[in-house]
Amino acid sequence: MRVDIISIFPEYFAPLEVSLIGKARERGILDVRLHQLRDRAHDVHRTVDDTPYGGGPGMVMKPGPWGEAIDAVLAEEPDARPRMIVPTPSGVPFTQRLAMEYAAEPWLLFTPARYEGIDSRVTAEYGARLRVDEVSIGDYVLAGGEVAVLVMIEAVGRLLPGVLGNARSAVDDSFAPGAMENLLEGPVYTKPPEWRGHEVPEVLLSGHHGRIARWRRDEALRRTAVNRPELLTLFGPGGLDRRDREVLAEPGLTASGLTASGQVASGPAVSGPAASGPAASDRVASGQADDPVPGPARDPAGGPATEPVPAESVRAADPVPDHGPEVDPVPDHASGSSGSAAGPGKPTS
């Protein structure tokens, strides 16, 4: 996979040289190319931003430098077209399903911005020629889109064939389409079997594959009910088996988007963060398909019909997580602008 990143801070992407992503680059699985946006600014100060039309605080990134930078990237492979990803808090949510869709692309182009974002004519111009997605990594605002790009590249890169030591690790991830869709992964353990008085659950030492698979699903259901109860409302009528409903009917879990009888409530969860997401028309307008990756069948209400975990299923051991070093914050451009958003600018109102 080829990945191009245009930024005023290309040095921000040093973490892509370490850990699994760094190894993927060394092996030629991932080809990351960085481009300095200021190289496309032609005044003495290499200016890439200006005041917004209509007034208001902050600065907006100019279309001229962005247009030249994107054109230069496209000219390197005139017979191919990348998928362009614009990080912005006003975009569609970045999910595991979307990460899987991006992992199937041969070429991604990221355009992280600073300040109040990129002049909207840039996405209009390239949206007519490329598939352009405006994507958000969460409901918060950052100083710039570089962090969001790092998040997305790591999530996408680890899904590429040959990057993970054990390919099944990605299959059993939280949110992964299939048995784990709309569920959080439960607790995990490794050696020794006892540590400071805390013992590994006996079932995990039993060697009984069916019981282990069932225990893992039960724990995933409990964790989801406590930490992300709104996800449970995404299950359709056939999405939970009898044992699932028994677990979710346990005391303390009945206020997590299910009725006291263990049925999925039709409305949003009554506790925990409120479920949110763009309307279908917004997803289409931003270039994101509703169901880009083959996954479990969906019922008419839109929820994934998760099949019960088969007794024979076994989860392979995950590799030890490998985390790159922390990177010191990069100073923002001293243009007198206010803080900028997680991506190409914070939403304005």
N, C-alpha and C positions, 0 to 999 in steps of 0.2 A: 504494500500500500504506500502511495505517495501522499505526504501531508505538507502543505505549504502554509506558512503563518506570516502575515504582514502585521507589523507592530512598530511602535516607536521605541519599544523596549525589547529588542530581540534577545538581549542577554537574560531576560526574565526566564527563558526556557532552558536554562542550564540543567534543571532536574531531569530533563528528558535524556540526559546522557548517562543516567545511573539506573540501577535496579532492573526490573524486567524490561522496561521500555528501552533502556540503554543497550541491553543485551540484544533486543530485537533489532535495533539499529545496526549493531555490529554484525549480526547475521544476515542483514539485508532484507529482513521481513518488513521493516518499517523505514521509509526514506523521508526524513524530516528536513525541510528546507526553510530557512528563515530569511525574511526580507525586511529591510529597514524602510519604513514609510517615509522618513524625512529625506531619503535619497530622491524622492519624487517632488520635493518642494524646491522651488527655484529662486527664492529670495535670499537675501544675505543671512537671515535668521532661520531659514529652513522652517518656515511657519506652516503648520498643518491645521490650525484652528482659527476661528473667527467668532464674532458676536452673533447671537441668533436673531434671525428675522422675527419681528413681533415683540422683541424685547424679552426680558427675563434674565435670571442669573446664569452664570456659567458660560461656557464656550461650546461651539459645535465644530466637529471636524469637517474640514472643507472637502468638497467632492473631487476637486482637481487632482490632488496627490493620490487619493484612493483610486480614482479611475486609471491613472497612469500605472500605479503599482499592480492593480489587478490585471490590466491589459498586458503588462510585461510577463506576469506569471502565465497567462493563457497563451501567450505567443511561444512559450517554450515547448508546448505540445499542441500545435494547431489542430490536430486531428482528434483530440480528446477534450473532454469538458469535465472539470471538477464539480463536486457538489460544494456549494459555498455555504458556510455556517457563520452566522453573525450572533455572537453572544450578547444577550440583552435581557434585563429583568422583565421586559414586556413581551418576551417570546414564549413559545410553547415549552412545557416542562421537559427537561432532559431526563429520560427514563432508561431503564435497562433495555427495554424493547427498542428504543431509539438507538441506543448504543449498538445493539446487534444489527440494526439496519445499516448504520454507518460502517460497521466492520465488514459489510459485504460490498462496500464501495471501493473502487480501485484508486480514487483520488479525492482528497478532501482539501478544501481551502478555507482557513479560518481568518476572520477579520476582526480581531479584538480592538476595541476603541477605548478612548479615554474621554474625560470631560462629560458633556451631555450627550455624547453619541455621534454617529456619522450622519451627515446630511442625508435625508431620506431619499433623495434622488439617486443615490448610489444603488440602493437595493432595488429601486424601480428600474434602473438601467440594466442591471445584471439579471434581475428576475425575468426579463424578457428573453435572456439567452441561456441562463443556467438555472438549475434548481437551487433556490436560495431559501435557507431555513433561518428564522430568527428563533434562538433557543435560550432558555433560562435555566440556570442550575439551582435556583431556589428563590424564595420570596424575601430577598434582602439585596442590599446595594453594596458594591465594592468600589474601590478606586479605579478599577479598569477591568477589561475583559480578559487579560492574560491569565489570571487565576482560573477563570472558567474554561479557557482553552486547555490548560494543564489537566484539569479534572476530566474533560471529555476525551482527551487523547489517551489518558491512562485507562479510562473505562473502555474505550474502543480498542486500544492496542492490546490489552490482555485477552481480548476475544479472538485475535488473529491466530490462525493455525500455527503451532510451533512456539508460541510465546509462553504459555503456561506449561509447567512440567507435567501436569495432569489435566487433560482437557475436561474431565468430568468436574473439576473444581468450579468451572463457570456454569455448568448445568445445574448445580445445587446452590447457586448464589441466591441471596434474597432477590425477589422480583423476577427471577429468570422465568421466561415463558415455559409452561409445563406445570408440574406439581407445585412449584414454588411461586407461581405467578400470584401477585397480590398478597404474598406472605413474607414476613421477615424470617431470616434464618435463626434457628434456636441456638442455645448454648453449645459450645464445643469444648473438648477436653483432650489432653495428651498426657504422656507419662510425666510423673509417676502416678499410680492409681490413688495415692493418698498424699495430700500436701497440707500441712498445718491443720490437721483435723478435718479437712474437706476431702470427701471421697468422690471418686467418679461414679456416676449412677451405675448400679449393678447391671442394668440391661445392656449397657455399652460394652461390658466385659463378657457377655453371655455367648457371643458368637452366633446368636440367632438373628439371621438377617431380616426376617419379617418383623420381629419385635423391635429391632433397632430402627427400621424404617418407620414403623408406626409411632414410636417414641419421638423420633425427630419431627414428624409432622405434628404431633400433639404439642410439642414445645414451640414449634413455629406458630401454631394457632394461638397459643397462650401469649406469646410475646407480641404478636400482632394485635391481639385484643387489648393489651395493656398500653403499648407504645404507639400504635397506628390504627386505632379502631375504625377510622373511616375507610380503610382498605377492605374491611369485611363487607361493606355495602356493595362492593363491586362483584361479589359472587352471585351468580344467577341461581334459580331454583335447583338446578342439577349440579351446582358447583361444590357442594359439601356432602359427604357421606354421613351415615348415621353416627359413626364414632366422632367425626368432626363436630357434629351438633351436640353430642354429649359433652365434649371438652368445652365448647363455648357456652354451654349452659351451667358450667361450674359457678359456684358462688364467687362474686366479685367480678365476673366477666359479663354479666347480663346487661350492663349499661354500656357495652362497647359496640353498639350497632346491631345487636340481636335482641329478640324478644326473650322473655323468661323461659319460653319453651325451646329455645335454641334456633329459632327461625331468623333468617336474615331480615333485618328491618328494611322497610322500603325507603325510608328517608335517611338523612345523614346521621352519623353517630352522634349520640348525645353527650359524649365526653371526648376529650382529646382534640387535636387540631382538626379544623374543618376541612373536608375534602374540597379541592379546588382543581380547576383545569379549564382550558379554553373550549369554547364551543366548537363543533365540528367545522363550521364555516371558517373559524379562525385558523384551525389547523390546516385546512386546505389552502387558505390564502397565504399561509407562511411556507407552504411546500411540504408539509408533513402529512403522509398518508395515515389514515386511521389505524390500519393494521398492516404495517409494512413487513413484518416478519411472520412467517407461518408459526402458529401457536395453537393452543387449545381452541376447540369450537366455542362460539359465543352464543348465548341464549338471546331471545328477542329483546331482552332488556339491556343487552350490551355487556353483561358480565361474563368472564371467562368460565367455561365449564370445566373446572379442574377435576381430573379423574382421581379416584381414591388411589393412594399409594399402594402399588402391588407388594405382596409379601416377599417377592423375590428381590425387590430392589435393594441395592446396597450402595451406600455412598462411599466413594473412594476417598482416601485420605488427602486432604489439601496440603499443598506445600506450605512451609513456614512463610508467613507474610514477610515481604521484603520492602522496607520503607526507605525511600531516599532521604538524604539529609534535608533539614529545613533550610530555607533560603531567606536571607534577610530581605525586608521590604525594599522595593525599588522606589526611589524618590519620584514623585510625580512632576510633570512639566510645570515649571514656574511661570504660568501665564496669567495668574491672577484669577483663574476660574475657580468655581466651587468644586466640591467633590464630585466625582463621576461615578457611573453605575457599574454594576457587575456585567460588563459587556459593553455594548456600544452606547451606553448612556442610560440614565435612570428615566423612568416614565415621567412625562410632564403632564400637568393638569391645569 
